[in-house]
Amino acid sequence: MKKLVSAIAKKIPRLASVVRNVYYYWLPEIETNLVEQLELQIEKKNHDAFYFVQIGAHDGNYDDPIVQIRNRNPNWRGLLLEPQANVYRQLSSNLKYPEKFKLLNKALSEHDGEQVIYEISFSKKDWATGLASFRKESLVRSIQNGYVKQMAETHGDKLPSDINDYISEHKVLTVSFRTLISLCEKEPDCIVMDTEGFDFTIINRLLDNHLNPPIWWFEYSYMSIYELEKIIKRLKRLNYTIKRSQWDIFAYLS
């Protein structure tokens, strides 16, 4: 049934949020501040040894769920991935303690090499680069539900006359899941991701490769209802506690 509902929501994007709200009844109630929940869990860890992986780090500032906490902890170490060259150039300069982090101008994928990424064609502002995705359908959904038009008008970006020209594509460098794991200094205490629709695949592949961090933070709004239910069930079987905001899920081992 949920597969059918997900398929209908994809075909009628403007109904997607309504459909999801109806079927999200089985999820935990929305928390007002997931960052506070994250800080509570971090308090239980060793601050000096805290190590995280951030996939889709963007510029290290825009819409970054851990930026405030990261800036308050000079001893944190981490591995940050961002495939977009223009955004990646801003990443190092925006990090408060850049010497503590390993940065990769690459995306996480099924293989080491290259892969096509889809982007908003007519703007390089944060709102637009934040939508870049391996899944073209994620951008199409944001166009069809009116989000792209709304953001373009808000930020003074001129829309192409032809809606088919809203999306561009090019290749970015990639690292495989196994390579990512080999690049980690140690077992991550936290994995944070924002990949505009690829989160479901990433979590499953990392779990398949026996990477089981105490803390996950990921975006669920691009997941189908079927994908979301599947990943929640898998995390719960591994004894994770689940919290959520309107867009993100925070899962942790007690």
BAPA-882965 format. One record per residue (C-alpha): residue number from 1; x, y, z. Coordinates in steps of 0.05 Angstrom, whole numbers, plus 5000, padded with zeros to 4 digits. Example, Ala and Ser with C-alpha at 12.3 -4.5 7.8 and 13.67 -1.06 7.14 Angstrom:
BAPA-882965
+------+------+------+------+
: resi :    X :    Y :    Z :
+------+------+------+------+
:    1 : 5246 : 4910 : 5156 :
:    2 : 5273 : 4979 : 5143 :
+------+------+------+------+
***
This chain:
BAPA-882965
+------+------+------+------+
: resi :    X :    Y :    Z :
+------+------+------+------+
:    1 : 5000 : 5000 : 5000 :
:    2 : 5055 : 5049 : 5018 :
:    3 : 5091 : 5035 : 4952 :
:    4 : 5026 : 5054 : 4916 :
:    5 : 5017 : 5117 : 4957 :
:    6 : 5089 : 5137 : 4944 :
:    7 : 5080 : 5127 : 4870 :
:    8 : 5018 : 5171 : 4870 :
:    9 : 5054 : 5225 : 4909 :
:   10 : 5111 : 5225 : 4858 :
:   11 : 5062 : 5235 : 4801 :
:   12 : 5024 : 5291 : 4836 :
:   13 : 5078 : 5331 : 4873 :
:   14 : 5030 : 5382 : 4901 :
:   15 : 4994 : 5327 : 4939 :
:   16 : 5058 : 5296 : 4964 :
:   17 : 5062 : 5335 : 5029 :
:   18 : 4989 : 5321 : 5046 :
:   19 : 4997 : 5247 : 5031 :
:   20 : 5061 : 5243 : 5073 :
:   21 : 5029 : 5278 : 5132 :
:   22 : 4973 : 5227 : 5132 :
:   23 : 5021 : 5168 : 5131 :
:   24 : 5072 : 5197 : 5180 :
:   25 : 5027 : 5181 : 5238 :
:   26 : 5073 : 5123 : 5257 :
:   27 : 5134 : 5169 : 5264 :
:   28 : 5154 : 5203 : 5330 :
:   29 : 5123 : 5271 : 5343 :
:   30 : 5162 : 5329 : 5315 :
:   31 : 5215 : 5358 : 5361 :
:   32 : 5223 : 5433 : 5362 :
:   33 : 5299 : 5431 : 5365 :
:   34 : 5339 : 5371 : 5343 :
:   35 : 5404 : 5408 : 5356 :
:   36 : 5388 : 5407 : 5431 :
:   37 : 5376 : 5332 : 5426 :
:   38 : 5443 : 5324 : 5391 :
:   39 : 5479 : 5364 : 5444 :
:   40 : 5449 : 5321 : 5499 :
:   41 : 5478 : 5259 : 5465 :
:   42 : 5545 : 5292 : 5453 :
:   43 : 5549 : 5309 : 5527 :
:   44 : 5552 : 5234 : 5539 :
:   45 : 5612 : 5226 : 5492 :
:   46 : 5684 : 5246 : 5499 :
:   47 : 5687 : 5316 : 5470 :
:   48 : 5762 : 5314 : 5458 :
:   49 : 5757 : 5250 : 5417 :
:   50 : 5692 : 5265 : 5380 :
:   51 : 5698 : 5246 : 5307 :
:   52 : 5645 : 5256 : 5253 :
:   53 : 5633 : 5246 : 5179 :
:   54 : 5592 : 5298 : 5141 :
:   55 : 5566 : 5278 : 5072 :
:   56 : 5542 : 5336 : 5030 :
:   57 : 5575 : 5388 : 5074 :
:   58 : 5559 : 5445 : 5026 :
:   59 : 5598 : 5507 : 5046 :
:   60 : 5602 : 5488 : 5120 :
:   61 : 5551 : 5541 : 5139 :
:   62 : 5487 : 5542 : 5098 :
:   63 : 5432 : 5499 : 5128 :
:   64 : 5485 : 5460 : 5167 :
:   65 : 5454 : 5426 : 5227 :
:   66 : 5518 : 5419 : 5267 :
:   67 : 5554 : 5484 : 5250 :
:   68 : 5541 : 5517 : 5318 :
:   69 : 5563 : 5457 : 5358 :
:   70 : 5624 : 5444 : 5313 :
:   71 : 5647 : 5517 : 5322 :
:   72 : 5643 : 5511 : 5398 :
:   73 : 5687 : 5449 : 5400 :
:   74 : 5759 : 5462 : 5376 :
:   75 : 5780 : 5390 : 5389 :
:   76 : 5730 : 5358 : 5343 :
:   77 : 5757 : 5322 : 5282 :
:   78 : 5720 : 5303 : 5220 :
:   79 : 5717 : 5281 : 5147 :
:   80 : 5674 : 5326 : 5103 :
:   81 : 5652 : 5312 : 5031 :
:   82 : 5625 : 5363 : 4982 :
:   83 : 5625 : 5350 : 4907 :
:   84 : 5607 : 5419 : 4879 :
:   85 : 5672 : 5455 : 4862 :
:   86 : 5645 : 5526 : 4872 :
:   87 : 5615 : 5508 : 4940 :
:   88 : 5675 : 5467 : 4961 :
:   89 : 5720 : 5528 : 4953 :
:   90 : 5680 : 5563 : 5008 :
:   91 : 5680 : 5503 : 5055 :
:   92 : 5751 : 5509 : 5082 :
:   93 : 5745 : 5584 : 5094 :
:   94 : 5679 : 5576 : 5130 :
:   95 : 5705 : 5524 : 5179 :
:   96 : 5727 : 5554 : 5245 :
:   97 : 5782 : 5502 : 5256 :
:   98 : 5798 : 5478 : 5185 :
:   99 : 5863 : 5444 : 5206 :
:  100 : 5822 : 5394 : 5246 :
:  101 : 5784 : 5367 : 5186 :
:  102 : 5798 : 5327 : 5123 :
:  103 : 5760 : 5355 : 5064 :
:  104 : 5743 : 5318 : 5000 :
:  105 : 5717 : 5352 : 4937 :
:  106 : 5679 : 5288 : 4921 :
:  107 : 5611 : 5256 : 4929 :
:  108 : 5596 : 5189 : 4961 :
:  109 : 5573 : 5138 : 4910 :
:  110 : 5572 : 5064 : 4893 :
:  111 : 5641 : 5069 : 4861 :
:  112 : 5706 : 5108 : 4858 :
:  113 : 5707 : 5151 : 4796 :
:  114 : 5656 : 5199 : 4768 :
:  115 : 5580 : 5207 : 4767 :
:  116 : 5530 : 5256 : 4738 :
:  117 : 5501 : 5306 : 4788 :
:  118 : 5439 : 5348 : 4774 :
:  119 : 5437 : 5422 : 4793 :
:  120 : 5394 : 5484 : 4786 :
:  121 : 5421 : 5515 : 4722 :
:  122 : 5407 : 5589 : 4731 :
:  123 : 5434 : 5605 : 4801 :
:  124 : 5495 : 5592 : 4843 :
:  125 : 5464 : 5620 : 4907 :
:  126 : 5460 : 5576 : 4969 :
:  127 : 5387 : 5558 : 4960 :
:  128 : 5402 : 5531 : 4890 :
:  129 : 5467 : 5495 : 4903 :
:  130 : 5435 : 5463 : 4964 :
:  131 : 5388 : 5426 : 4918 :
:  132 : 5443 : 5390 : 4877 :
:  133 : 5429 : 5315 : 4875 :
:  134 : 5446 : 5250 : 4841 :
:  135 : 5372 : 5240 : 4834 :
:  136 : 5342 : 5283 : 4780 :
:  137 : 5273 : 5268 : 4805 :
:  138 : 5289 : 5304 : 4870 :
:  139 : 5300 : 5369 : 4832 :
:  140 : 5240 : 5357 : 4788 :
:  141 : 5197 : 5350 : 4850 :
:  142 : 5223 : 5416 : 4877 :
:  143 : 5206 : 5449 : 4811 :
:  144 : 5137 : 5418 : 4804 :
:  145 : 5115 : 5434 : 4875 :
:  146 : 5133 : 5508 : 4866 :
:  147 : 5193 : 5510 : 4913 :
:  148 : 5244 : 5530 : 4860 :
:  149 : 5200 : 5586 : 4833 :
:  150 : 5187 : 5612 : 4903 :
:  151 : 5261 : 5612 : 4922 :
:  152 : 5282 : 5644 : 4855 :
:  153 : 5232 : 5701 : 4864 :
:  154 : 5252 : 5710 : 4937 :
:  155 : 5326 : 5715 : 4919 :
:  156 : 5319 : 5755 : 4855 :
:  157 : 5339 : 5699 : 4806 :
:  158 : 5310 : 5702 : 4736 :
:  159 : 5275 : 5638 : 4717 :
:  160 : 5288 : 5609 : 4647 :
:  161 : 5229 : 5616 : 4600 :
:  162 : 5228 : 5541 : 4588 :
:  163 : 5219 : 5498 : 4650 :
:  164 : 5261 : 5444 : 4616 :
:  165 : 5321 : 5490 : 4623 :
:  166 : 5317 : 5493 : 4699 :
:  167 : 5364 : 5434 : 4709 :
:  168 : 5436 : 5425 : 4686 :
:  169 : 5481 : 5365 : 4695 :
:  170 : 5555 : 5351 : 4698 :
:  171 : 5602 : 5299 : 4726 :
:  172 : 5634 : 5302 : 4795 :
:  173 : 5687 : 5259 : 4827 :
:  174 : 5663 : 5203 : 4873 :
:  175 : 5688 : 5157 : 4927 :
:  176 : 5657 : 5089 : 4943 :
:  177 : 5629 : 5069 : 5010 :
:  178 : 5688 : 5024 : 5023 :
:  179 : 5737 : 5080 : 5006 :
:  180 : 5701 : 5128 : 5052 :
:  181 : 5706 : 5079 : 5109 :
:  182 : 5781 : 5069 : 5096 :
:  183 : 5791 : 5145 : 5099 :
:  184 : 5760 : 5151 : 5168 :
:  185 : 5811 : 5162 : 5224 :
:  186 : 5769 : 5119 : 5270 :
:  187 : 5698 : 5094 : 5278 :
:  188 : 5655 : 5157 : 5271 :
:  189 : 5615 : 5180 : 5331 :
:  190 : 5566 : 5214 : 5284 :
:  191 : 5548 : 5213 : 5211 :
:  192 : 5511 : 5274 : 5184 :
:  193 : 5484 : 5277 : 5113 :
:  194 : 5444 : 5322 : 5068 :
:  195 : 5444 : 5293 : 4998 :
:  196 : 5376 : 5313 : 4970 :
:  197 : 5347 : 5243 : 4961 :
:  198 : 5408 : 5198 : 4966 :
:  199 : 5406 : 5191 : 5042 :
:  200 : 5366 : 5126 : 5041 :
:  201 : 5419 : 5091 : 4997 :
:  202 : 5477 : 5119 : 5038 :
:  203 : 5450 : 5095 : 5105 :
:  204 : 5436 : 5025 : 5079 :
:  205 : 5503 : 5018 : 5045 :
:  206 : 5542 : 5041 : 5106 :
:  207 : 5503 : 4995 : 5151 :
:  208 : 5515 : 4938 : 5101 :
:  209 : 5589 : 4954 : 5108 :
:  210 : 5584 : 4948 : 5185 :
:  211 : 5590 : 5022 : 5198 :
:  212 : 5544 : 5032 : 5257 :
:  213 : 5556 : 5101 : 5289 :
:  214 : 5524 : 5121 : 5355 :
:  215 : 5491 : 5181 : 5320 :
:  216 : 5458 : 5191 : 5252 :
:  217 : 5430 : 5256 : 5225 :
:  218 : 5396 : 5254 : 5157 :
:  219 : 5342 : 5286 : 5115 :
:  220 : 5279 : 5245 : 5104 :
:  221 : 5235 : 5294 : 5065 :
:  222 : 5259 : 5267 : 4998 :
:  223 : 5248 : 5194 : 5017 :
:  224 : 5187 : 5157 : 4993 :
:  225 : 5140 : 5133 : 5048 :
:  226 : 5163 : 5062 : 5033 :
:  227 : 5237 : 5081 : 5039 :
:  228 : 5226 : 5120 : 5103 :
:  229 : 5188 : 5063 : 5137 :
:  230 : 5241 : 5014 : 5115 :
:  231 : 5300 : 5054 : 5142 :
:  232 : 5264 : 5070 : 5208 :
:  233 : 5250 : 4997 : 5219 :
:  234 : 5322 : 4979 : 5205 :
:  235 : 5349 : 5031 : 5253 :
:  236 : 5300 : 5010 : 5307 :
:  237 : 5322 : 4937 : 5299 :
:  238 : 5392 : 4962 : 5315 :
:  239 : 5365 : 4995 : 5378 :
:  240 : 5367 : 5067 : 5355 :
:  241 : 5321 : 5119 : 5386 :
:  242 : 5288 : 5163 : 5333 :
:  243 : 5274 : 5237 : 5337 :
:  244 : 5252 : 5281 : 5280 :
:  245 : 5240 : 5352 : 5257 :
:  246 : 5198 : 5373 : 5198 :
:  247 : 5254 : 5353 : 5150 :
:  248 : 5307 : 5314 : 5187 :
:  249 : 5315 : 5252 : 5230 :
:  250 : 5363 : 5246 : 5288 :
:  251 : 5376 : 5174 : 5310 :
:  252 : 5421 : 5153 : 5367 :
:  253 : 5442 : 5094 : 5409 :
:  254 : 5425 : 5103 : 5482 :
+------+------+------+------+
***
